[in-house]
Amino acid sequence: MNQRPQARPAQAPAPAPARSISTPAEARKLAEELMEVMSALLGIIERETELVRAGNVREAMRLEEQKGELSRRYMVAVENLKNAQKYLAQVSPELLTTLRRHHDTFRAMLQINLTVLATAHAVSEGIVRGVNTEIQRKNIPSTYTASGQRAAPGPRNITPLSVSRSL
């Protein structure tokens, strides 16, 4: 039986309590906070996309902590906006429309980032699979059956490829 202690995941900070909005000034402040967080997160995402496209994955990974913090702030701001949506629709519908437009742009840029990351993942997976196939081809002996057909390799002839995921 394995008696190793299990590592506990780091606890995320408790989310900020949802704010109630009761004045147009508070509504504007909430909208500005959301726009600010989306703009900052969009800047990080664009930078990450540029780095991954250029093949600088290591440098892109350094943005992870900052991206995580901004994502947390974004989720809190969106939750606050959801709670205040009725009030915003009554008091300032043009502000709500502006937020929706900005959010649509944000989602489009996020989709581009996700596409770039998925492409990089697929390319790297293809490279690793190609290397593994080549290694297996070189490690498997060429043997033939009595009828002259190529023999299938046994399990002891197939050596696994080990990959370090740390960059």
C-alpha positions in Angstrom: 0.0 0.0 0.0 1.3 3.4 -0.9 1.7 5.6 2.2 2.8 8.8 0.6 1.1 11.9 1.9 -1.2 13.5 -0.6 -0.2 17.1 -1.7 -3.0 19.5 -1.0 -3.9 22.0 -3.7 -3.3 25.6 -2.9 -6.5 27.3 -1.6 -7.7 30.1 -3.8 -8.5 33.3 -2.0 -12.1 33.7 -1.0 -14.1 35.6 -3.6 -15.1 39.1 -2.7 -18.7 39.3 -1.6 -21.2 40.5 -4.2 -21.8 44.2 -4.1 -25.2 45.7 -4.3 -25.6 48.7 -6.6 -28.0 51.4 -5.6 -26.8 54.6 -7.4 -25.8 55.4 -11.0 -22.3 56.3 -9.7 -21.9 52.8 -8.3 -23.2 51.3 -11.5 -20.6 53.4 -13.5 -17.8 52.3 -11.1 -18.8 48.7 -11.5 -18.8 49.0 -15.3 -15.4 50.8 -15.2 -13.9 48.0 -13.0 -15.2 45.3 -15.4 -13.8 47.2 -18.5 -10.5 47.7 -16.7 -10.2 44.0 -15.8 -11.2 42.9 -19.3 -8.7 45.3 -20.9 -5.9 44.1 -18.6 -6.8 40.5 -19.2 -7.0 41.1 -22.9 -3.5 42.6 -22.9 -2.1 39.5 -21.1 -4.0 37.2 -23.5 -2.7 39.0 -26.6 0.9 38.9 -25.2 0.5 35.1 -24.5 -0.8 34.6 -28.0 2.1 36.5 -29.5 4.6 34.5 -27.5 3.1 31.1 -28.3 2.9 32.0 -32.0 6.6 32.9 -31.8 7.4 29.6 -30.1 8.3 31.2 -26.8 6.2 28.9 -24.6 8.5 29.2 -21.6 8.0 33.0 -21.6 4.3 32.6 -22.2 4.1 30.4 -19.1 5.5 33.2 -17.0 2.2 35.1 -17.6 0.2 32.3 -15.9 0.1 33.8 -12.4 -0.9 37.3 -13.6 -3.5 35.8 -16.0 -4.9 33.8 -13.1 -5.3 36.8 -10.9 -6.9 38.8 -13.6 -9.2 35.9 -14.4 -10.3 35.8 -10.8 -11.0 39.5 -10.7 -12.9 39.2 -14.0 -15.2 36.5 -12.5 -15.9 38.6 -9.4 -16.7 41.6 -11.6 -19.0 39.6 -13.9 -20.8 38.2 -10.8 -21.3 41.7 -9.5 -22.6 42.8 -12.9 -25.1 39.9 -13.0 -26.4 40.9 -9.6 -26.8 44.5 -10.8 -28.1 43.8 -14.3 -31.8 44.7 -13.5 -30.7 48.0 -12.0 -28.4 48.8 -14.8 -31.0 48.1 -17.4 -33.4 50.5 -15.7 -30.9 53.3 -14.8 -28.3 53.1 -17.6 -29.2 50.8 -20.6 -26.6 52.5 -22.8 -23.9 51.5 -20.3 -25.1 47.9 -20.4 -25.0 48.0 -24.2 -21.5 49.3 -24.1 -20.4 46.6 -21.7 -22.0 43.9 -23.9 -20.1 45.2 -27.0 -16.8 45.3 -25.1 -17.5 41.8 -23.8 -18.2 40.5 -27.3 -14.8 41.9 -28.5 -13.2 40.3 -25.4 -14.7 36.9 -26.2 -13.6 37.1 -29.8 -10.0 37.8 -28.7 -10.2 35.0 -26.2 -11.3 32.6 -28.9 -8.3 33.5 -31.0 -6.0 32.8 -28.0 -7.7 29.5 -27.4 -7.2 28.6 -31.1 -3.5 29.4 -31.0 -3.1 27.4 -27.8 -4.9 24.4 -29.2 -2.8 24.6 -32.4 0.4 24.7 -30.4 -0.8 21.7 -28.4 -1.7 19.7 -31.5 1.7 20.5 -33.1 3.7 19.6 -30.1 1.7 16.4 -29.7 2.3 15.5 -33.3 6.0 16.1 -32.8 6.2 13.8 -29.7 4.2 11.1 -31.5 6.5 11.3 -34.5 9.6 11.0 -32.3 8.0 8.1 -30.5 7.2 6.3 -33.8 10.7 6.8 -35.0 12.2 5.5 -31.7 9.9 2.5 -31.8 10.8 1.8 -35.4 14.5 1.8 -34.6 14.1 -0.3 -31.4 12.0 -3.1 -32.9 14.0 -5.9 -34.5 13.1 -6.9 -38.0 12.1 -10.5 -37.7 10.1 -12.7 -40.0 7.9 -15.8 -39.6 8.5 -19.1 -41.3 6.2 -18.0 -44.1 8.3 -14.9 -44.8 5.8 -12.5 -43.3 7.1 -9.7 -41.0 6.6 -10.8 -37.3 4.7 -8.5 -34.9 7.0 -7.2 -32.2 6.5 -8.6 -28.6 5.7 -6.3 -25.7 9.2 -6.5 -24.4 10.5 -5.0 -27.7 8.4 -1.8 -27.3 10.0 0.7 -25.1 8.0 3.6 -23.8 9.0 7.2 -24.5 9.2 9.3 -21.4 8.7 13.0 -21.6 9.5 15.6 -19.0 6.7 18.1 -18.9 8.7 20.7 -17.1 10.2 23.3 -19.4 
